[in-house]
Amino acid sequence: MKSIVVFHHFLFLLLLSHLISVSSWKKEEFRNCNQTPFCKRARSRKPQHCKLIATDVTIDDGDLTAKLITPHEFQDENSTNPLILSLSVYQNGILRMKIDEDPSHNPPKKRFQVPDVILPEFESKKLWLQRYTKDGDSFIVYLFDGYEAVVTSDPLEVFVREQSSGKRVLSFNSHGLFDLEQLRVKKEGDEWEERFRSHTDSRPFGPQSISFDVSFHGADFVYGIPEHATSLALKPTNGPGVEQSEPYRLFNLDVFEYLHESPFGLYGSIPFMLSHGKSHGTSGFFWLNAAEMQIDVLGSGWDAESSILLPSDEKRIDTLWMSEAGIVDAFFFIGPKPKDVVKQYASVTGTSAMPQLFATGYHQCRWNYRDEEDVKNVDSKFDEHDIPYDVLWLDIEHADGKRYFTWDRVLFPNPEGMQKDLASRGRRMVTIVDPHIKRDDNYHIHKEASKNGYYVKDASGKDYDGWCWPGSSSYIDMVNPEIRSWWADKFAYTEYVGSTPSLYIWNDMNEPSVFNGPEVTMPRDALHYGNIEHRELHNAYGYYFHMATSEGLLKREGGTDRPFVLSRAFFPGTQRYGTVWTGDNIAEWEHLRVSVPMILTLGLTGITFSGADVGGFFGNPDTELLVRWYQVAAYLPFFRGHAHHDTKRREPWLFGERNTELMRDAIRIRYTFLPYFYTLFREANVTGIPVARPLWMEFPHDEATFNNDEAFMVGNGLLVQGVYTQRAKDVTVYLPKDHTWYDLKSGKAYKGGKTQKMEVTDADIPVFQRSGTIIPRKDRFRRSTVQMENDPYTLVIAVDSSGAAEGELYIDDGKSYEFKQGAYIHRRFIFSNGKLTSVNLAPSSSHATRFLSDCTIERIILLGYSSAKPKSARIEPSNHAADIELGPLQIRSGVRSSALTIRKPNVGVSDDWTIQLL
Ligand code: NOJ
């Protein structure tokens, strides 16, 4: 009995230390590469370590297959069995390579291959290979127009190259670092256990790691592999002249107070890297593997002592990939343009779900809004201060003792009434639902889960019991589809008592976070459905939880309402289920700065709907930082203010009139651009191209953009430059070449191709519209997106040097899936020779599924139009005239600017029309 008390006391202290530990990142809680045997082994291997050769090359079932064998003289007791390699080619420049053990040699266990990530329809894009050509010891297959894939047998190497020039694009094992530790039966004397701090990992299957080198040819920089709080272009981690650091770690962890400049792995993992350079353009490499991964980016010259000869006349970036378990299931994307690579990746893992319109507005969160009174108060203050917002969030304290799906009825006696009240003003609510379930026999979720055997098991086969917010907790095993379906049913209105149709969900702590677990997570030898060890799928655990929750929101409305679920953990494919945010950042300038590359990286790797806690989660931002944060975040895809419970309240009206005005302006600007954002979300939904883009994605030939992560593009039209320092009087902005850039506020034109020093005031950050674009806005200020529905549009045309511009507008009902049946409006606006034309891009759809809108265009603003000043405009087919005059460029407090404006053309947003300037 005494020991139980002591144990609980210990757990309590542990929990307390977790709660109050806001001092700094606890480095020693986490393993580094040296303390991680598979990583240490892989990092110490020398080039040409791999002795495998490819034999028995053949075409089988449309794939090129080979056996990888170790020649006799190099064999040791652990590498006697051949491995199986297969290469498959898919449409649009994708090569898939698998390497696994040969099942005919009966390895002790089937290695884990990640299911449920690759889109089912991807298989139908396979090009069935018929033949290979042989050239010396190379076997060559067709890959894509102008590209081929090559396997050389001795030494083993796999690469993709341009057919005509023979130039390589991507190569695997060019440095002979491939190693796959084959599973074997434990022998006397084998010490497989691993210890870290007070934890022991029983490792019943022993070493099973995989490592290999991948080279990106023609690359100036590599990007991707989130989640790390670091620069967009990844710095080398190893090599001569490089300050040696840890490899980039991919292991989903709950990291308290993470550093703003570190290769340390955070809450989510996407093992997808992109490269970009002057000579080839862009390429990508994706390893579908859910175990812990570590990736080194090697500085040039790291291989100087080996005798490897790769073409030396071009830039190249070599990388080393290491994973604790699983198989090689890798995808090579040939690009060659940045948007090609993201599309290729999206064709494998999916594009992002189309969000509801409300979710693209501003979200107000805090740990915690205390009670119904507090909620009412905050909501009414937004109206009092004329600040639009769409969603109010409740954190863990709203539930009864952290039992999710319940309410603390003292604080929230009437949750339905509260939600309905918000909904009456067009607003939604989000509540938190975490994956740790309180082990309380009176809690219905726990009762059912334990009775049905729905929990993850520990190594001994008992329900795994860890410590999280509610105390002793177990974790639902979401890997099992039956359990996911049970979980999804919990979101039915009858099950989630107190929920209403305007309630959406937030999934947190789903790495999973376990306060008393190794590295604050679940032990690697815990067991999932199908006897899968946690180590094999750790990085996908949160993904499955997100998936099941999203399924739940879909089910509760019979599949008609688009789910909104925010998740902290993520994995490839997460974009199909919802939104992510960058977790517990800090109220510091450097955290504001790093939020931009973090969000851009997520967009490059498929997850475009992401954001960072505005203001910083930990600590109290000074007012200037808070204002600057709003000004930047207003242009990033997911826009939510959030803060830790120990921080001072920081709703936008608490800092004096001037600052309220500044934050109001920032939020209002976001709302004016919502038609543009929504159109971009649709583009992301169709193609995989992100909403917020690194400059090099839009200007791939402009070298000055490759390493820039202080500025970003929203679509192809807006360039946003953040202000990341205190009391800044000016900032340096690089405007890409071959374009003119129009200051959003003044309309002033700047020639691109130069780095400019620009004055800034507290009023806003530099934002520019690119010449050649047309951007749709809604300029009337409302409480939320709901009230904006019927508002008229403004079009802002910024002409290029030939007087032309183009842009698009996508509209649907903002909530259902009817757009999938063609119920949407999609227009292209084309301006040339003084004439604006609206062209239909939507397929003609039947009456039943048509989406109609009575919205009109109330104003058209022209920037850079230099022909003799037009006086009026003729509108066809209605054959009426509209006045042209000087009007405001933006409707904002204290801003006086004027631009050529076509007033009240009043054309229908869904109609075909032309407007000719006269
Ligand atoms: C950790 C999350 O990152 C944070 O946003 C949240 O407020 C707390 N958990 C409490 O739920």
Boltz pocket constraint, residues with backbone or C-beta under 6 A from the ligand:
constraints:
  - pocket:
      binder: B
      contacts: [[A, 367], [A, 395], [A, 396], [A, 432], [A, 508], [A, 509], [A, 568], [A, 583], [A, 584], [A, 617], [A, 642], [A, 643], [A, 644]]
      max_distance: 6.0
